[in-house]
Amino acid sequence: MRPGFAWGVESTAMDGKHHAVVLEAAPGQPGADLAPAIALERAYIASINQAYEAKVLEAAQRAGFSFVSFTSRAFGKLEEDGPRDYRLCSITLRPSVIVRYDYEVAWAEEFLKDALEEIASERAYFTDIELEPEITFQQTLAHA
């Protein structure tokens, strides 16, 4: 089985608004001619990304925590599995988070990891799910 190509989706959640953009393989890239054949894989990647996003935002809301910005991108790796057949072998979630203060980075990391554990424990998902977060802060709280 040789490596195939990656498909991804991007979703942005800020102030309770959700926007989803489906990213496809660029023309001329491997897999660009198979777009109709892998529509289900793209939908699957998008559903995991949306479920992850919902879990993160739910946990943060319950804790009374708000992100300055939260964007989640998900990429699925397809491997060739016979002629014109591909299988989704892994999904990488890449949340990008901005918090207000430096001390909130640890809280954001916890929300991201806990949400991944919840998603990964769901028996409905049979794909390996990895997390590659990027967390930044706007300012350092000065101590007097």
Secondary structure as GFF3:
##gff-version 3
##sequence-region A 1 144
A	DSSP	beta_strand	3	14	.	.	.	ID=ss1
A	DSSP	beta_strand	17	23	.	.	.	ID=ss2
A	DSSP	three_ten_helix	32	38	.	.	.	ID=ss3
A	DSSP	alpha_helix	39	62	.	.	.	ID=ss4
A	DSSP	beta_strand	69	80	.	.	.	ID=ss5
A	DSSP	beta_strand	86	101	.	.	.	ID=ss6
A	DSSP	three_ten_helix	102	104	.	.	.	ID=ss7
A	DSSP	alpha_helix	105	121	.	.	.	ID=ss8
A	DSSP	beta_strand	128	131	.	.	.	ID=ss9
A	DSSP	beta_strand	134	139	.	.	.	ID=ss10
###
